[in-house]
Amino acid sequence: MGRRLLLPHTRRLMLFLRPMRYSASATATATAGSLRDPLHVCVVGSGPAGFYTAEKMLKGREGVRVDIIDRLPTPFGLVRSGVAPDHPETKIVVNQFSRVAANPRCSFFGNVTLGSDLSLSELRKTYDVVVLAYGAESDRSFGIPGEDLRGIHSAREFVWWYNGHPDMCNLAPDLTNTDSAVVLGQGNVALDVARILLRCTTELASTDIADYALDALRSSTIRFTWLGDEAQYRQLAQQRNYVKFWVITKCV
């Protein structure tokens, strides 16, 4: 089998090298071939990890060809679907990624799902190197009774919703049944969610927020947001009749 390397600083980025059989003659042939033929790399995932990997590959080895595949029709991953719409300065990095995609030795293929459209074994037979650079797409469960009730959403769902991710365009959170929202978490995503819930929609209208999300926020009756941790969540879970809208900002 080929080697599998877990690269640092990313959760879901793995490198697969195509297996080779070694013998004196085969090694000589392989060496000659590797010097003659360009390295062909496949990067699964078109978010920041994928594009930074592609950029390093293109700069680090002459003649290398890189194919980037993604299950979505559009590239850029979390830059597109994870960064708050009122933070355009963070999204400027797409200009750098666009230059990578414009490289004649780099190709992007959208609407390609690993595991259904093609398998990892097929990729490993086709490419010299396969890099899995996709991110987490599932939510962390606390195992607390009631966390799956109506009006409770993960941050992934809610952020994808207001950013127009195709998986969450039909989420339709109810923002008109209460004046308060609880955001579980105190990190960047929690602050993004709280800010988007309360920000003036006139200001949001000048951003790239999804149109349906903007319409929902215009009708929102939420006027207060509460930031809390898991312990506070367990306490507030007993007050479901008073707090009817939740966003949980922990993913796995």
N, C-alpha and C positions, 0 to 999 in steps of 0.2 A: 504493500500500500504506500501511497505517497505520504509525505510528512504533513502534519497539520500544525500550524503555528498560531498562537493567540497573540496578536499584536497589542502593545501597551496603549493605554489611554482610550480604549473604546471597548464597549461591552460585547458587541456582536460583530467584530471584525476578525475574520479568520482567513488564513492564507493556505491554499492547497497547491502543492507542486505536483505536476504530472509524474507518475511513477516511471522509473526507467530500469531496465535490466542491464547489469554490468558484466562485461567480459572485456578481454583485451582488445578484440577487434571492434566490439560494439561500442566501447568507450571512445576509441579513436574515431569511429564513424559519427558518433553522437557529438563529439567535440567539434569535428569539422562542420557538421550540419548546424550546430548552434552558432558557429561563427559566421556561417553563410546565411542562415534563415533568420528573419527578425523574430523577436520574442512576441508572442501573442497572449495578451492578458484579458481576462474577463473580470469585471468588477460588478458584483451583485449589490445594487443599492446606489441611488443617485443623490444621496444627501451629502452633507459636508465630508463625512468620512470617505465616501466613495470618490468624490471629486478631488479631495486632497491626495488620495492614493493615486488616482489617475494622473494628477499633475506631477507627482514625484516620479512616477514610472516614466512619463514622457520626457521629463528633464534628465532623468538619471541614466537612461540607456538609449543609445542612438538606434533609431529604426524601430523601436518597440511600437506595437499597435495595441490599443486599448479599446475594448468594447464595454460600455456601461449599460446594464439592463435594470429595469425597474418594473414593478407590477402596476404602477400608476402611469398614465399617459404623459405626465409632465415631470421634469427633473427637479432637483434641489431639496427634496425631503423636508427636514424640519425648518430650513430657512423659509420655505414657502408655507408650511402648515403648522409650524410651532412658534415662530416669532410673532409677537403681538403686532397687529397692523399699525399701531401708532408708534412703532419703533423702526421707521424706514432706514435709519442709519445702520442698524444691525443687518438689514437685508442687502446692503450694498455689496456684500461678498458675492452675490450672484453674478456680478460683473466679472469677477475673477473666474468663477466657474464657467461662465459663458465663453470666455476666452479658451478655457481648456476644451470645451465641447466643440469649439470652432477649429481646433487643431485637426488637420487632415488625417492624422493618424489616430484620431479618437472618434468613436461613433456611439450614439445613444439610441437604445431600443426600448421604447415604452410599451406598456400593456403586455409585458412578459412576466409570468409568475413562475418562480422557481418552485418545483414540486408538482405543478400541474401542466404547464406548457412545456417544460423540460425538467430534467432531473440533474442533480449534482454530478452523478456519474457521467451523464452525457456531456456536461460542461468540461469535466476533467479529461475526457477523451478528445475534446475539440481544442482546448486551450493548453498552453504551457503552464499558466498560472491562473488560479481562480481565487479571487478575494471576496469573502462574504462580508459586506459592509452595510448590512441592513440594521435597522434599529428595533427597539422593543415595540410591539404592537398589541400588547395585552396589559391589563390592569391588575394591580395588586389587591387582593381581597383581605380584609381584616378579620373575616369570620364573625362579624358582629351582627346579631339579628336586626333586620330592618335596613341593612345597607343597600339592598337591592330594590327598595321601595321607590315608587314614583317620586320624582323630584330630586333624586340623588344621582349625581353624574360624576364620572371621573374627570380629572383635568384633561386627559387625553381626548375624551369625547367632546368636552366643552370647547377646548382650544381648537380642535379640528373643525368643530362646527362653525365658530366665528371666522375661521380662516378659509372656509370653503372646501375642506377636504371632501372628496366624493363619498367616502365611507360614512360621513356624519352629516351630510346635507339634509337628511330627513330627521335629525334628532329632535327638533322642535321643543326645546326646553320651555317650560311654563314660567314666564317671568312676570305674570300678571296676577298671581294668586297670593302674593305676600309682599311686604315692604322690606323684608330682611333676607339676607343670604349668608350662609356660613361657608367659609372657605377653609378646608382642613389643610394646613401646611403654611409655612412662613417663608418660603423661598421665592425665587424669581417668578416661577409660574403662578404661585399663589397671588403675588402682587399684581401680575398681569391680569389675572382673572378678576380680582377685586376692582382694579382700575377700569377695565373694560365695562364691567357691570355698572359703574357709576359715572363714567366719563360722558360729557356732553355729546349727544349724537351729531350735533352740527360739526363738531371737531372730527368725530369719527368718519363723517361723510367724505372727508378729503383724503382718507386712507384707502387701502385696498381691502378693507373688511368685506366679507361676503354681503351681497345686497339683502338676502333674506335675514341675515343676522342683524343688520342695521335696522331693518323694518321691525324686527322683534324687540330690539333695544329701545326703539322709539316708543313702543307701547309698554315698556317695562314699568312696573310699579315699585321696583326695588330701589330703596333709598339708603339702605344701610348694609354694610358687609362686615362680617366678623371673621377675623383670622384666628385660627386655633390649632392646637396640636392633637395628637391621638387621644390623650387623656381627656381633654376637653370634649372631644367628639363623643367619647363614651358617656360623658355626663349629659351632653346636649341631646344624645340619641333618645333620652327619656322624655324629651320635650318636643316630640315630632309634631304635636298639634300647634306648636307656636312657631317653629322654624320649619318652613316648607320647601326651601330650596337650598341644596347643598352642592358644593363642588369639592371633590377629594383629589388632592394634588400629589398622589403617590402612585407610581407605576412600577412594574417589575421588569 
